[in-house]
Amino acid sequence: MKKISLLICLFQLHVGYTQTWPSETWQAATNLTNVMDVSGVTDLSGLHWNPTNNRLYGIQNKGKFRVLELNTANNTFNQIANKSISGGPEGITQANLYANEFYTIDEDNYEIRRYTYTSNFSSITLHKHWNILLSPSTMTDTGNTGPEGIVFIPDNILTAAGFISQQTGKAYISVKGLGGLIFVAHQDKGYLWVFDINPNSNDDFAFVGKYKTSRTESCDLSLDRSTGLLYILHNISGKNKLEVTDLSTVLINGSEREFVVKSEYTMPITGDSNDNIEGFAITSKCPESGTKSAWLCRDVSTSENDAIQQDALRWFYPFTADGTCNQLANSNFESNSITIYPNPSKNRITVSSTDKSIQSIQISNSLGQIVQKIRKINNTSTVVDVSQLQAGIYLVEITQAGKILRRKLIKD
């Protein structure tokens, strides 16, 4: 009996408890579908919230890109973009929240795609692409049950979480120049596949690994950058779930890594014949002032009735997000006190701090090999000769008051 109780306890610690949806019901939430089209919307499959411009980005897998902008004065949305794009996009994210660009995961072509657009959305251009069936990725073509969700996770969050590469078993942050990693949710078996992409070169990426989730189907991802928590939407008919993880993992089966579940929620019931909820987005929890929101969309087909087509996107508020607001507040990886310039550089760089003295500097290449060390600096600014380094991307680790801050260096 004691052994059984212990096993139950360990199982609960590992997967967490399934809880009810921490917001209003589907029927009570605000229907935003008519903001996009009063006649209804089909194939809506991915969402992304940008807190810097109060915009909700949506993607339809028939090749449509939508943007809804929140008017904070009257708490209403207006559609400011409705454009066609190529392929079969299933998910959408942004790396730089201030840039006129976005990334999609294209299930038809098994590609991560980077699009750029003009400020008024008059022109949208496919800028770069990465075929994630190519080596070193081990993903295989599973047809229509392929990659569906995508999210960008910055290096500072990965570092604070102690994110581990499944390939090497060691801590990993990006080395290809994006400043973070791309996570892709897969419909087949529910794994999250992680890639380190070069944003300026087609099909140039490192494969970080695939990670087991709590369910066997994953369809969308949303990151709360203020708490470092990743939300994973599982689209399972009759029992849709939302998994929350802090990006920590445990080793299973000798070599496979699985995300530790912090919470799991049962998604709201739509109340009709379509429970195909495929998209999820969330506002940041922090700062805690102001009403917090979440959005859910479902993939509706053209064969379904008008009432369902006119009920594809719902806005839930208030939404009670997980996590604490001080989780990343004191992280030294969030600090902006260190700058490196010029960057890119050919010969010399200046490493400068606005507050504490720099104790030491260590530079590593993309393979993790230390190529240069400078000790006993004890100054707020120092010049480093990098002329002997080969062209490429390097990780610069600056020790300051006993803490390590990490920055990227591009060597021309």
DOZAKE-466684 format. One record per residue (C-alpha): x negated, y negated, z. Coordinates in steps of 0.05 Angstrom, whole numbers, padded with zeros to 5 digits, always signed. Layout:
XYZ/...
This chain:
+00000+00000+00000/-00057-00048+00017/-00090-00033-00051/-00025-00046-00088/-00014-00112-00051/-00085-00134-00066/-00076-00119-00140/-00011-00158-00143/-00045-00217-00108/-00104-00216-00156/-00057-00212-00216/-00018-00272-00191/-00081-00312-00180/-00104-00296-00251/-00040-00311-00290/-00006-00361-00243/+00068-00365-00230/+00119-00379-00285/+00157-00442-00267/+00216-00478-00296/+00206-00534-00346/+00184-00597-00307/+00232-00644-00344/+00304-00650-00367/+00341-00599-00410/+00339-00597-00486/+00409-00625-00489/+00394-00682-00440/+00330-00703-00477/+00332-00758-00530/+00341-00732-00601/+00291-00769-00645/+00305-00730-00710/+00348-00785-00740/+00291-00835-00732/+00255-00794-00785/+00316-00776-00828/+00390-00781-00812/+00404-00721-00856/+00355-00677-00816/+00284-00652-00816/+00257-00583-00833/+00190-00548-00823/+00168-00595-00767/+00112-00555-00734/+00060-00598-00699/+00057-00661-00656/+00003-00707-00628/+00010-00768-00582/-00039-00826-00588/-00037-00868-00524/-00079-00925-00552/-00027-00946-00603/+00036-00912-00574/+00046-00869-00635/+00073-00799-00643/+00042-00762-00702/+00080-00704-00732/+00066-00654-00787/+00113-00611-00829/+00085-00547-00858/+00116-00563-00925/+00065-00619-00931/+00093-00680-00896/+00058-00728-00848/+00101-00772-00802/+00085-00826-00752/+00135-00854-00701/+00115-00917-00663/+00143-00932-00593/+00169-01002-00580/+00153-01009-00506/+00198-01071-00500/+00262-01032-00513/+00237-00960-00507/+00255-00940-00577/+00218-00908-00635/+00211-00930-00707/+00183-00889-00764/+00123-00924-00795/+00096-00869-00840/+00127-00814-00882/+00076-00787-00931/+00062-00724-00970/-00003-00687-00960/-00031-00624-00992/-00028-00552-00968/+00011-00522-00911/-00007-00562-00848/+00017-00532-00782/-00017-00574-00729/-00046-00644-00721/-00096-00679-00675/-00144-00737-00672/-00216-00740-00648/-00227-00816-00646/-00162-00846-00621/-00181-00913-00651/-00197-00889-00721/-00150-00886-00780/-00158-00811-00788/-00129-00746-00765/-00145-00671-00769/-00097-00616-00788/-00099-00540-00787/-00075-00514-00854/-00046-00444-00849/-00040-00434-00925/-00114-00445-00936/-00142-00427-00866/-00175-00495-00864/-00188-00551-00814/-00177-00615-00854/-00197-00686-00840/-00153-00741-00870/-00166-00816-00871/-00113-00869-00883/-00105-00943-00893/-00079-00984-00835/-00010-00990-00867/-00009-00916-00888/-00003-00935-00961/-00059-00886-00978/-00078-00820-00945/-00141-00784-00969/-00166-00713-00956/-00236-00732-00933/-00268-00665-00911/-00248-00593-00900/-00275-00531-00864/-00255-00460-00885/-00252-00422-00819/-00253-00355-00853/-00325-00368-00873/-00386-00343-00834/-00404-00353-00777/-00329-00349-00760/-00301-00279-00750/-00229-00299-00764/-00193-00256-00815/-00136-00273-00861/-00071-00250-00828/-00027-00285-00878/+00033-00323-00851/+00015-00305-00779/-00047-00347-00779/-00074-00412-00748/-00019-00459-00725/-00042-00509-00672/-00102-00555-00666/-00132-00601-00614/-00197-00639-00606/-00231-00636-00537/-00286-00687-00522/-00353-00666-00495/-00344-00702-00429/-00283-00659-00413/-00319-00595-00436/-00378-00612-00391/-00336-00630-00331/-00299-00563-00340/-00363-00523-00348/-00337-00496-00414/-00373-00431-00434/-00388-00408-00504/-00361-00339-00518/-00418-00328-00566/-00475-00343-00519/-00445-00340-00449/-00474-00408-00434/-00446-00478-00425/-00433-00511-00492/-00418-00580-00519/-00418-00602-00592/-00482-00609-00632/-00453-00623-00701/-00436-00696-00691/-00362-00698-00675/-00372-00711-00601/-00329-00652-00581/-00300-00586-00605/-00239-00566-00646/-00193-00514-00614/-00146-00476-00660/-00085-00437-00636/-00071-00372-00673/-00004-00340-00682/-00033-00269-00685/-00050-00244-00615/-00049-00315-00586/-00124-00329-00585/-00154-00399-00586/-00211-00403-00636/-00264-00457-00622/-00306-00492-00674/-00361-00544-00673/-00354-00581-00739/-00397-00630-00776/-00346-00686-00791/-00385-00709-00852/-00399-00644-00889/-00351-00593-00918/-00352-00523-00888/-00410-00541-00840/-00391-00514-00771/-00415-00472-00713/-00369-00418-00687/-00364-00423-00610/-00318-00364-00600/-00246-00339-00592/-00212-00341-00525/-00155-00300-00499/-00093-00335-00472/-00037-00310-00428/+00008-00292-00487/+00003-00258-00554/+00025-00317-00597/+00001-00389-00594/+00028-00445-00638/+00008-00514-00612/-00041-00549-00566/-00041-00614-00528/-00097-00643-00484/-00087-00691-00426/-00153-00729-00430/-00140-00761-00362/-00138-00695-00324/-00177-00650-00370/-00120-00600-00374/-00102-00563-00438/-00030-00545-00453/-00018-00484-00497/+00050-00473-00528/+00070-00400-00539/+00126-00391-00589/+00158-00325-00569/+00231-00315-00589/+00276-00319-00528/+00220-00334-00480/+00178-00393-00503/+00124-00410-00453/+00077-00468-00438/+00009-00449-00409/-00036-00499-00373/-00111-00486-00365/-00169-00527-00340/-00214-00494-00393/-00248-00449-00343/-00253-00377-00366/-00265-00307-00339/-00303-00251-00373/-00261-00190-00391/-00276-00126-00428/-00350-00140-00423/-00355-00195-00475/-00287-00227-00484/-00269-00292-00447/-00199-00310-00424/-00173-00377-00400/-00155-00383-00327/-00081-00402-00322/-00067-00459-00274/+00008-00461-00288/+00058-00431-00335/+00127-00460-00352/+00189-00431-00385/+00209-00476-00442/+00279-00507-00445/+00334-00469-00481/+00359-00504-00544/+00429-00475-00537/+00438-00452-00609/+00411-00399-00656/+00343-00433-00666/+00292-00427-00609/+00232-00433-00656/+00196-00487-00615/+00129-00498-00650/+00104-00568-00631/+00086-00601-00565/+00056-00668-00545/+00046-00703-00479/+00028-00771-00453/-00031-00778-00405/-00015-00767-00332/-00063-00822-00309/-00054-00877-00290/+00007-00852-00253/+00046-00917-00262/+00099-00916-00317/+00145-00861-00342/+00110-00799-00369/+00136-00764-00431/+00132-00699-00470/+00158-00682-00539/+00180-00615-00568/+00197-00599-00640/+00224-00537-00672/+00213-00509-00741/+00280-00511-00777/+00291-00480-00845/+00332-00510-00902/+00381-00451-00896/+00403-00471-00826/+00464-00513-00813/+00463-00590-00812/+00470-00594-00736/+00405-00556-00726/+00368-00594-00781/+00389-00658-00746/+00361-00634-00680/+00288-00618-00694/+00252-00666-00647/+00268-00682-00574/+00236-00733-00527/+00233-00712-00454/+00223-00764-00399/+00206-00765-00344/+00158-00707-00351/+00119-00682-00291/+00049-00667-00315/-00001-00622-00279/-00068-00643-00251/-00095-00699-00208/-00117-00768-00229/-00184-00765-00195/-00208-00702-00230/-00248-00739-00283/-00250-00808-00250/-00315-00794-00214/-00347-00751-00267/-00415-00777-00286/-00401-00753-00357/-00349-00807-00364/-00399-00862-00349/-00411-00915-00401/-00472-00943-00365/-00522-00909-00412/-00533-00930-00484/-00581-00905-00538/-00599-00950-00596/-00611-00951-00653/-00571-00888-00665/-00582-00860-00717/-00657-00873-00713/-00720-00856-00752/-00777-00874-00705/-00760-00902-00636/-00699-00906-00592/-00686-00947-00530/-00649-00913-00474/-00618-00966-00430/-00576-00966-00366/-00532-01022-00340/-00538-01001-00267/-00584-00947-00238/-00656-00931-00256/-00669-00875-00305/-00710-00819-00274/-00723-00773-00333/-00702-00757-00404/-00698-00690-00439/-00682-00680-00513/-00657-00613-00541/-00644-00591-00612/-00581-00558-00639/-00606-00489-00617/-00612-00513-00545/-00688-00515-00547/-00722-00571-00509/-00764-00611-00557/-00784-00670-00514/-00788-00689-00441/-00803-00756-00408/-00811-00756-00332/-00821-00807-00277/-00791-00866-00315/-00759-00903-00256/-00734-00961-00298/-00667-00982-00326/-00695-00982-00397/-00747-00942-00435/-00770-00933-00507/-00777-00862-00533/-00816-00843-00595/-00775-00794-00636/-00813-00801-00702/-00840-00729-00697/-00771-00698-00692/-00740-00667-00754/-00677-00698-00782/-00615-00673-00747/-00571-00679-00685/-00600-00676-00615/-00574-00675-00545/-00605-00727-00498/-00599-00712-00424/-00612-00772-00378/-00624-00760-00304/-00600-00818-00262/-00592-00817-00186/-00596-00741-00187/-00540-00735-00239/-00545-00716-00312/-00512-00757-00367/-00509-00730-00438/-00511-00769-00503/-00518-00750-00576/-00576-00773-00619/-00577-00771-00695/-00648-00769-00723/-00653-00795-00794/
